[in-house]
Amino acid sequence: MWIYEKKLQYPVRVSKCDPMMAKLLMEQYGGADGELAAALRYLNQRYTIPDKVIGLLTDIGTEEFAHLEMIATMIYKLTKDATPEQLKAAGLGPHFAAHDSALFYNNASGVPWTASYIQAKGDPIADLYEDIAAEEKARATYQWLIDLTDDVDLQDSLKFLREREIVHSLRFREAVEILKEKQAEKRFF
């Protein structure tokens, strides 16, 4: 199903050690509207979506895993040279105590990821509107993260991710229109 290239979808550069920014980025790693939740949501919903748009959910769900990899790389690069004191000052002391420098799926507040973040109603239109909302929430979060850092290298990667969320939202909107047209068709048996 996948061909994996051993490179990131878009280059990730950071110009300085910044554990506080790493903590904030965890929102997109293990938060309710983060990349893991999005990837699993879309790949799960594809089993109850009409064939006309199933490929879209597969494509976007797969791409969300690439975004998750980018976020993990950002967090790693922002913390790799941090001292325990810097991690503690950034509010990452509990994370460091439990996981050292390993990543763990939790949000910026330290709340662990949960499967309750994944929505799947089984109604294609309802699920696609949920997906549009998820992409718009991720877009907004990326904008706020961009606003919270002065690291232009990091901003570049975050802007890429923000723009991909916009594209995904537009694609889901197109899928809604395709399915609405199909609903309006007369069916003959």
Salt bridges, closest charged atoms under 4 A:
GLU5 OE1 - LYS7 NZ 3.67
ASP33 OD1 - LYS137 NZ 3.35
GLU35 OE1 - HIS67 ND1 3.56
GLU63 OE2 - HIS67 NE2 3.09
GLU63 OE2 - ARG164 NE 2.63
GLU63 OE1 - HIS168 NE2 3.06
GLU64 OE1 - HIS67 ND1 3.32
GLU64 OE2 - HIS168 ND1 3.05
ASP81 OD2 - LYS80 NZ 3.69
GLU135 OE1 - HIS168 ND1 3.26
GLU136 OE1 - ARG139 NE 2.74
GLU136 OE2 - ARG173 NH2 3.30
ASP150 OD1 - LYS16 NZ 2.71
ASP156 OD2 - ARG13 NH2 3.58
GLU163 OE2 - ARG162 NH2 2.94
GLU165 OE2 - HIS67 ND1 3.87
GLU174 OE1 - ARG171 NE 3.55
GLU177 OE2 - LYS180 NZ 3.94
